[in-house]
């Protein structure tokens, strides 16, 4: 029972942080960094 409550708490915290990041437009920055890393990996960037 204790493990389930820990899992639910961590899942809730993750969802809250994802929503906060989306509200602050952080997803754009993370997406752009991921694109640049991928382009550098294949040698285009």
C-alpha positions as CSV (number, residue, x, y, z in Angstrom):
1,X,0.0,0.0,0.0
2,X,2.8,2.4,0.8
3,X,4.5,1.8,-2.6
4,X,1.3,2.7,-4.4
5,X,0.9,6.0,-2.5
6,X,4.6,6.9,-3.3
7,X,4.0,6.1,-7.0
8,X,0.8,8.1,-7.1
9,X,2.5,11.0,-5.4
10,X,5.5,11.0,-7.8
11,X,3.1,10.8,-10.8
12,X,1.1,13.7,-9.5
13,X,4.3,15.8,-8.9
14,X,5.5,14.9,-12.5
15,X,2.1,16.0,-14.0
16,X,2.2,19.3,-12.0
17,X,5.7,20.1,-13.2
18,X,4.8,19.3,-16.8
19,X,1.8,21.6,-16.6
20,X,3.9,24.4,-15.0
21,X,6.5,24.0,-17.8
22,X,3.8,24.2,-20.5
23,X,2.2,27.2,-19.0
24,X,5.6,29.0,-18.9
25,X,6.3,28.1,-22.5
26,X,9.3,26.0,-21.4
27,X,8.4,23.3,-23.9
28,X,9.6,25.4,-26.8
29,X,13.1,25.9,-25.3
30,X,13.4,22.1,-24.6
31,X,12.2,21.2,-28.1
32,X,14.6,23.6,-29.7
33,X,17.5,22.2,-27.7
34,X,16.5,18.7,-28.7
35,X,16.4,19.7,-32.4
36,X,19.8,21.2,-32.2
37,X,21.3,18.2,-30.5
38,X,19.8,15.9,-33.1
39,X,21.0,18.0,-36.0
40,X,24.5,18.1,-34.5
41,X,24.5,14.3,-34.1
42,X,23.8,13.7,-37.8
43,X,26.2,16.4,-38.8
44,X,23.9,19.1,-40.3
45,X,24.0,21.6,-37.5
